[in-house]
């Protein structure tokens, strides 16, 4: 292989050799060495990850996030010095709270005022320098460093990726001065000098005791929001729930952890189960219930499980934990299944548990069907009716489909069965995540029909022009469904909950909620060569979804439906 010309080129080769498939970039004046390296890589067929220019930093981070949701492997993003880092921060906070491994790199304004080809050459190079550029992101990354020399890049990059992938996973930050990127660099080794730490396994004795509790409990309960981030865990959880008749509630889910057609699926609300449970396993869930709305009974054993079961980076999290088990969901479920295999449960108790969950499921489905019918009859239609229509359209289309949901879609109204077929937003709620993440999911799973279901506010926060521009630049065809209720529904609900008899709730126009007049979202995607349509009535939605799916699946063209909702 030909000699490496500069540290920027070594960065590309190292990323490729370490399994980073995509390098998402929003470039600036700190990038000339990388621009030169990419041109050489193109001309001489040298190793490099697929490098995509993305016209906004938050979009770039969201796309990397989306690829990792599907692949499980960290991707790389690079932005322009401190200002690019600032634009990437919201996406980085989302990645941090959802434990998404990622390398966020940023240029650093040149150190030298003169004397080097990489010295400062523009007036911005003085104003952009900070005493501590990484201070912008330090609370939201596991590790940060400023590269001092091209000689150390291999050690530093391998360390960054190893730390990002060690549990609890998360993003890391590396700043790259322009002088260092221009330096000569040695050839790197083919294998990393450091590797991620192996996750811990649960203690067998603890699993034996927990198996005994499962066998003796009358009303056990499992609560999760993201056990399915490990695809293996979905099948293991389904097996445990079936064999031991345990309801599984997916509370504010970020991954599909159990098919919602499974007989032991307990729905998406924990309230109906919480007060009567006599054993609770919280399986990789940061907020298993809302204390002000209901809590488990005193004395009920609560077992908190996860790679970071105490969520140590949360300043305050007071959920009781009688047994705290540090293990990935899959490792925990394997250990528990092995332990319960030696138990002899009471057949009558198991059957009573099973029938209780099945009957609750029947009631829940009947209520959902009624809500869907009522929502179809309303004008504008309800979000649950829109969600059901999306689900029906995906079933009719057949093939592999992935739904990326930022708040508005109701997962109960869809048939969700396959691991990796549903992703919800980070628990921190940095809006604008959904559409960029959907673009990343499509890059990682190009054969799938990818749907981004968004509220109107979430769509606006996503920098939609930059998203659709990026999709056009790189041929990424996803379907965006914007559920437009004309304002910030979360703000309205929170205000009504706190002040139900207040002036805002009783008045006709609640302050700080309405976004009227709304833009014509279809024209935004049309400006980037995509297909768009507005839907105001329920009877028009199935046909519009069929047309939109045709555009995405057959014409390979990004599409958007602007759907008016109540």
C-alpha positions in Angstrom: 0.0 0.0 0.0 1.3 3.5 -0.9 2.8 5.7 1.8 0.5 8.0 3.8 0.9 11.6 2.9 -0.6 13.3 5.9 -2.5 12.7 9.2 -5.8 13.5 7.5 -5.2 10.5 5.1 -4.2 8.3 8.0 -7.5 9.2 9.8 -9.4 7.9 6.8 -7.5 4.7 6.5 -7.7 4.0 10.3 -11.5 4.6 10.3 -11.9 2.2 7.4 -9.7 -0.5 8.9 -11.5 -0.2 12.3 -14.9 -1.0 10.7 -16.4 2.5 10.5 -18.6 2.4 7.5 -19.7 6.0 7.2 -17.9 9.3 7.8 -20.5 12.2 8.0 -18.9 15.6 7.5 -19.8 19.2 7.6 -16.6 20.8 6.4 -14.8 24.1 7.1 -11.5 25.8 6.7 -9.9 23.2 9.0 -10.5 20.4 6.4 -8.0 21.0 3.6 -5.8 18.0 4.5 -8.9 15.8 4.6 -10.1 17.2 1.3 -6.8 16.4 -0.3 -6.8 12.9 1.3 -10.3 12.1 0.0 -9.3 13.2 -3.5 -6.3 11.0 -3.4 -8.3 8.1 -2.0 -10.8 8.5 -4.9 -8.1 8.8 -7.6 -5.9 5.9 -6.3 -8.6 3.7 -4.8 -7.2 3.9 -1.3 -9.1 2.8 1.8 -11.6 5.2 3.3 -15.1 5.0 4.8 -18.0 6.2 2.7 -17.7 9.9 3.3 -20.9 12.0 3.0 -21.0 15.8 3.1 -24.1 16.8 5.1 -25.3 20.5 5.1 -26.0 20.7 8.8 -24.1 19.3 11.8 -27.1 18.2 13.8 -28.3 16.2 10.7 -24.9 14.6 10.4 -24.9 13.4 14.0 -28.5 12.1 13.6 -27.5 10.2 10.5 -24.6 8.6 12.3 -27.0 7.8 15.2 -29.4 6.1 12.8 -26.7 3.9 11.2 -25.7 2.7 14.6 -29.3 1.9 15.6 -29.2 -0.7 12.8 -25.6 -1.8 12.7 -24.7 -1.6 16.4 -21.3 -0.2 15.4 -20.0 3.3 15.9 -19.8 5.8 13.1 -17.7 8.9 12.7 -18.8 12.6 12.3 -16.5 15.6 11.8 -17.6 19.2 12.1 -16.0 22.7 11.8 -14.2 23.8 15.0 -16.2 25.2 17.9 -19.1 26.6 15.9 -19.7 23.2 14.2 -19.5 21.5 17.6 -22.1 23.9 18.9 -24.5 23.0 16.1 -23.9 19.3 16.7 -24.6 19.5 20.4 -28.3 18.7 20.5 -27.8 15.5 18.5 -24.8 14.6 20.7 -27.0 15.0 23.9 -29.5 12.6 22.3 -26.7 10.1 21.5 -25.2 10.4 25.0 -28.5 9.7 26.9 -29.3 6.7 24.6 -25.8 5.3 24.9 -25.0 5.5 21.1 -21.3 4.9 20.5 -20.0 7.6 18.1 -16.8 9.4 17.3 -17.5 13.2 17.0 -14.4 14.9 15.7 -14.0 18.6 15.1 -11.3 20.7 13.6 -9.5 23.2 15.8 -8.5 26.6 14.7 -4.7 26.7 13.8 -2.3 27.2 16.7 0.2 29.3 14.7 -0.3 32.8 13.4 2.4 32.3 10.7 5.3 30.1 9.7 3.4 27.0 8.4 1.2 26.2 5.4 -1.5 25.4 8.0 -1.1 28.7 9.9 -4.0 31.0 10.4 -5.1 32.5 7.0 -8.5 34.0 7.7 -9.8 36.5 10.3 -12.1 33.9 11.8 -9.1 31.8 13.0 -8.5 34.2 15.9 -12.1 34.5 17.0 -12.8 30.7 16.7 -10.1 29.7 19.2 -11.2 28.7 22.7 -9.4 28.0 25.9 -11.3 24.7 26.1 -13.2 23.8 23.0 -14.1 20.3 24.3 -15.7 22.0 27.3 -18.8 22.6 25.0 -19.4 18.8 25.0 -17.6 17.4 28.0 -20.7 16.6 30.0 -22.2 14.6 27.1 -19.2 12.5 26.1 -17.3 9.6 27.8 -13.9 10.9 26.7 -12.3 13.9 24.9 -8.9 14.8 23.7 -7.0 17.2 21.4 -4.6 15.4 19.1 -1.0 16.7 19.6 0.8 14.9 16.8 0.2 12.6 13.8 2.5 10.1 15.4 -0.1 9.4 18.1 -3.3 9.2 16.0 -3.5 5.4 15.9 -3.2 5.1 19.7 -5.7 8.0 20.2 -8.3 6.8 17.7 -8.2 3.2 18.9 -8.6 4.4 22.5 -11.5 6.6 21.4 -13.4 3.8 19.7 -12.7 1.3 22.5 -14.1 3.7 25.1 -17.1 4.5 22.9 -18.0 0.8 22.6 -17.4 -0.2 26.2 -20.5 -0.4 28.4 -22.2 1.8 29.0 -21.6 2.9 25.5 -21.6 6.5 24.3 -20.1 9.2 22.2 -16.5 10.5 22.4 -14.9 13.7 21.1 -11.6 14.3 19.4 -10.4 17.8 18.3 -8.0 17.9 15.3 -5.8 21.0 14.9 -5.1 22.0 11.3 -1.4 21.8 11.7 -1.6 18.2 13.0 -3.9 17.1 10.1 -1.2 18.4 7.7 1.7 16.5 9.4 3.2 13.4 8.0 2.0 10.2 9.7 3.3 6.7 10.0 1.6 3.6 8.5 -0.9 2.2 11.0 -1.3 -1.4 12.1 -4.2 -3.5 10.7 -5.6 -4.3 14.1 -6.5 -1.9 17.0 -4.1 -1.4 19.8 -7.0 -1.3 22.2 -10.4 -3.0 22.1 -13.7 -2.4 23.9 -14.2 -4.0 27.3 -16.4 -7.1 27.5 -19.7 -6.4 29.2 -20.3 -8.1 32.6 -22.4 -11.2 33.1 -24.9 -11.6 35.9 -23.9 -13.6 39.0 -25.3 -17.2 38.8 -26.3 -17.2 42.5 -28.3 -14.0 42.0 -30.0 -15.5 38.9 -31.0 -18.6 40.9 -32.7 -16.5 43.6 -34.5 -14.4 41.0 -35.7 -17.6 39.3 -37.2 -18.7 42.6 -39.0 -15.4 43.0 -40.3 -15.7 39.4 -41.7 -19.1 40.1 -43.4 -18.0 43.4 -44.8 -14.6 42.2 -48.5 -14.3 41.5 -48.2 -11.1 39.4 -44.7 -10.5 38.1 -44.0 -7.7 35.7 -41.2 -6.7 33.3 -40.8 -3.1 32.3 -38.4 -2.1 29.5 -37.8 0.7 27.0 -34.8 -0.6 25.0 -33.9 -4.2 25.7 -34.3 -4.7 22.0 -31.2 -2.6 21.3 -29.6 -6.1 21.3 -31.6 -8.0 18.7 -30.9 -11.3 20.4 -32.7 -10.0 23.5 -36.0 -9.8 21.7 -36.3 -13.6 21.2 -35.0 -14.3 24.7 -37.5 -12.0 26.2 -40.3 -13.5 24.1 -39.3 -17.0 25.4 -39.2 -15.9 29.0 -42.5 -14.1 28.8 -44.2 -17.1 27.1 -42.8 -19.8 29.4 -43.4 -17.9 32.6 -46.5 -16.0 31.7 -45.0 -12.6 32.5 -46.5 -9.4 31.1 -43.9 -7.1 29.4 -44.6 -3.4 29.2 -42.7 -1.3 26.7 -42.8 2.0 28.5 -41.8 4.9 26.2 -40.0 2.5 23.9 -36.9 3.4 22.0 -36.5 -0.1 20.4 -38.8 -3.0 19.7 -38.2 -5.3 22.7 -41.1 -7.7 22.3 -43.5 -8.1 19.3 -46.6 -6.2 20.1 -48.6 -9.2 18.8 -47.1 -11.4 21.5 -49.7 -12.8 23.9 -47.7 -11.5 26.9 -47.2 -8.0 25.6 -48.6 -5.8 28.3 -49.0 -2.7 26.2 -47.2 0.6 26.3 -48.5 2.0 29.6 -47.3 0.7 33.0 -50.2 2.1 35.0 -52.6 -0.9 34.6 -50.0 -3.3 36.0 -47.9 -1.3 38.5 -50.1 -1.2 41.6 -50.8 -5.0 41.7 -47.4 -6.4 40.7 -45.6 -8.4 43.4 -42.3 -8.7 41.5 -40.9 -6.1 39.1 -37.9 -6.4 36.8 -36.8 -3.1 35.3 -34.9 -4.2 32.2 -32.8 -1.4 30.7 -35.3 1.4 31.4 -34.3 4.7 32.8 -37.8 5.8 33.8 -40.0 2.7 34.5 -42.9 4.8 35.9 -43.8 8.4 36.7 -43.8 8.6 40.6 -46.4 11.4 40.7 -48.8 9.2 38.7 -48.4 5.9 40.6 -45.7 3.6 42.2 -45.3 0.0 43.1 -46.7 -1.1 46.4 -44.3 -1.0 49.4 -42.4 -4.2 49.9 -42.6 -5.4 46.3 -39.1 -6.6 45.2 -37.7 -4.4 42.4 -34.8 -5.6 40.3 -33.0 -3.0 38.1 -31.0 -4.5 35.3 -28.8 -2.9 32.6 -25.3 -2.1 31.4 -25.7 1.0 33.6 -28.6 0.0 35.8 -28.4 3.0 38.1 -28.0 5.5 35.1 -25.1 7.0 36.9 -24.9 10.1 34.6 -28.4 11.2 35.7 -28.0 13.6 38.6 -31.2 12.5 40.3 -33.0 9.2 39.7 -34.7 7.8 42.8 -36.4 4.6 41.6 -36.0 1.9 44.2 -33.7 -1.0 43.5 -33.7 -3.9 45.9 -31.4 -5.8 43.6 -29.1 -4.0 41.1 -27.7 -6.2 38.3 -25.1 -4.8 35.9 -25.5 -6.8 32.7 -26.7 -6.3 29.1 -30.4 -7.3 28.5 -29.3 -10.4 26.5 -26.8 -11.6 29.1 -29.4 -11.1 31.9 -32.1 -13.0 30.0 -29.8 -15.9 29.1 -28.8 -16.2 32.7 -32.3 -16.0 34.0 -33.6 -18.6 31.4 -30.9 -21.0 32.5 -31.8 -20.5 36.1 -35.5 -20.9 35.8 -35.1 -24.1 33.8 -34.5 -25.8 37.2 -37.6 -24.5 38.8 -40.9 -26.4 39.0 -43.7 -23.7 38.9 -47.2 -24.3 40.1 -49.2 -24.9 36.9 -52.3 -23.3 38.2 -50.4 -20.1 39.2 -48.9 -19.9 35.7 -52.2 -20.4 34.0 -53.8 -17.7 36.1 -51.0 -15.3 35.2 -51.4 -16.1 31.6 -55.1 -15.6 31.4 -54.8 -12.3 33.3 -52.4 -11.0 30.6 -54.5 -12.3 27.7 -57.7 -10.8 29.0 -56.0 -7.4 29.6 -54.8 -7.6 26.0 -58.3 -8.2 24.7 -59.6 -5.2 26.6 -56.7 -3.0 25.4 -57.2 -4.0 21.7 -60.9 -3.3 21.9 -60.3 0.2 23.4 -57.7 0.8 20.7 -60.1 -0.2 17.9 -62.7 2.1 19.3 -60.3 5.0 19.5 -59.2 4.4 15.9 -62.8 4.4 14.6 -63.5 7.6 16.6 -60.3 9.2 15.3 -61.2 8.4 11.7 -64.5 10.2 12.1 -63.0 13.3 13.5 -61.9 16.2 11.3 -59.0 16.6 11.5 -58.4 12.9 12.2 -56.6 11.8 15.4 -53.0 10.7 15.6 -53.9 7.2 16.5 -56.0 6.9 13.4 -53.1 8.2 11.3 -50.8 5.7 13.0 -53.2 2.8 12.2 -53.4 3.9 8.6 -49.5 3.9 8.4 -49.5 0.4 9.8 -52.0 -0.9 7.3 -50.1 0.7 4.4 -46.9 -0.9 5.5 -48.6 -4.3 5.8 -50.1 -3.9 2.3 -46.7 -2.9 0.8 -45.1 -6.0 2.2 -41.3 -6.5 2.5 -39.1 -5.1 5.2 -40.1 -1.8 6.9 -38.6 0.3 9.6 -40.5 3.0 11.5 -38.6 5.8 13.1 -40.9 7.6 15.5 -40.4 11.0 17.0 -43.3 11.4 19.4 -46.5 11.5 17.4 -46.9 7.9 16.1 -48.8 5.5 18.4 -46.9 2.2 18.2 -49.9 0.2 19.6 -51.8 1.0 16.4 -49.1 -0.8 14.2 -48.2 -4.4 13.9 -44.6 -4.4 15.1 -42.9 -7.8 15.2 -39.4 -7.9 13.9 -36.3 -6.8 15.9 -35.0 -3.5 14.6 -38.3 -2.5 12.9 -39.1 0.3 15.3 -37.0 3.1 16.9 -38.2 5.8 19.2 -36.4 9.0 20.2 -33.8 9.5 22.9 -35.2 9.9 26.4 -33.7 13.4 26.7 -36.0 14.6 23.9 -33.7 16.8 21.9 -36.1 17.5 19.1 -35.1 17.1 15.4 -33.7 13.6 15.9 -36.2 11.6 13.8 -35.7 12.6 10.2 -31.9 12.6 10.3 -31.9 9.2 12.1 -34.3 7.8 9.5 -31.7 8.9 6.8 -29.0 6.9 8.7 -31.3 3.9 9.1 -31.9 3.9 5.3 -28.1 4.0 4.7 -27.5 1.0 6.9 -30.6 -0.9 5.6 -31.0 0.2 2.0 -33.5 -2.6 1.1 -36.0 -1.5 3.8 -38.9 0.9 3.4 -38.0 3.5 6.1 -40.7 5.8 7.5 -40.0 8.8 9.7 -43.2 9.6 11.6 -42.8 13.1 13.1 -44.8 15.8 14.8 -44.8 19.2 13.1 -42.6 20.7 15.7 -40.1 17.8 15.5 -40.0 18.2 11.7 -39.2 21.9 12.0 -36.4 21.2 14.6 -34.8 18.7 12.2 -33.6 21.4 9.9 -35.8 19.9 7.2 -34.3 21.7 4.3 -30.9 20.4 5.2 -32.3 16.9 5.7 -34.0 16.8 2.3 -31.0 18.4 0.7 -28.8 15.7 2.2 -31.2 13.0 1.0 -31.1 14.4 -2.5 -27.3 14.7 -2.5 -26.8 11.1 -1.5 -29.8 9.4 -3.0 -31.5 8.5 0.2 -35.3 7.7 -0.3 -37.3 7.7 2.9 -41.0 8.5 3.6 -41.6 11.3 6.0 -45.1 11.6 7.6 -45.6 14.9 9.4 -48.5 14.8 11.8 -49.5 18.4 11.9 -51.6 19.4 14.9 -50.8 23.0 14.5 -48.6 23.6 17.5 -46.7 22.2 20.5 -49.0 19.5 21.9 -46.6 18.5 24.7 -46.6 22.1 26.0 -50.4 22.2 26.0 -50.8 18.8 27.7 -48.3 19.8 30.4 -50.0 23.1 31.0 -53.5 21.5 31.3 -52.1 18.8 33.7 -50.6 21.4 36.0 -53.3 24.0 35.8 -56.5 22.2 34.8 -58.8 25.1 35.9 -56.4 27.8 34.9 -56.7 30.7 32.5 -54.7 28.9 29.8 -56.9 25.7 29.9 -60.2 27.6 29.9 -59.2 30.1 27.3 -59.6 29.5 23.6 -56.0 30.3 22.5 -53.3 28.9 24.9 -50.2 31.1 24.8 -46.9 29.6 23.5 -48.6 26.6 21.8 -49.9 27.5 18.4 -47.6 27.5 15.4 -50.3 28.9 13.0 -50.0 29.7 10.2 -48.3 26.4 9.3 -45.9 26.2 6.4 -46.7 24.0 3.4 -44.3 21.1 4.3 -44.8 19.4 0.9 -43.2 22.3 -0.9 -40.1 22.0 1.3 -39.3 18.5 0.0 -40.4 19.4 -3.5 -37.7 22.1 -3.5 -35.2 19.3 -3.1 -36.6 17.1 -5.9 -38.8 15.0 -3.7 -42.5 14.2 -3.8 -45.0 15.8 -1.4 -48.7 15.8 -0.7 -51.0 17.3 1.9 -53.8 15.2 3.5 -56.7 16.8 5.4 -59.3 14.0 5.5 -59.2 10.5 6.8 -60.7 9.0 3.7 -57.8 10.4 1.6 -55.0 9.1 3.7 -54.8 5.4 2.5 -54.5 6.5 -1.1 -51.9 9.1 -0.3 -49.8 6.6 1.7 -50.0 4.2 -1.3 -48.8 6.9 -3.6 -46.0 8.0 -1.3 -44.8 4.4 -0.8 -44.7 4.0 -4.5 -42.5 7.0 -4.9 -40.1 5.7 -2.3 -40.0 2.1 -3.1 -40.4 2.1 -6.9 -39.2 5.6 -8.0 -36.5 5.7 -5.4 -37.5 9.2 -4.6 -37.9 10.8 -1.1 -41.5 11.5 -0.2 -43.4 13.4 2.4 -47.1 13.4 3.6 -48.3 16.5 5.4 -51.2 15.1 7.4 -53.5 17.4 9.4 -54.3 15.9 12.8 -56.3 16.9 15.8 
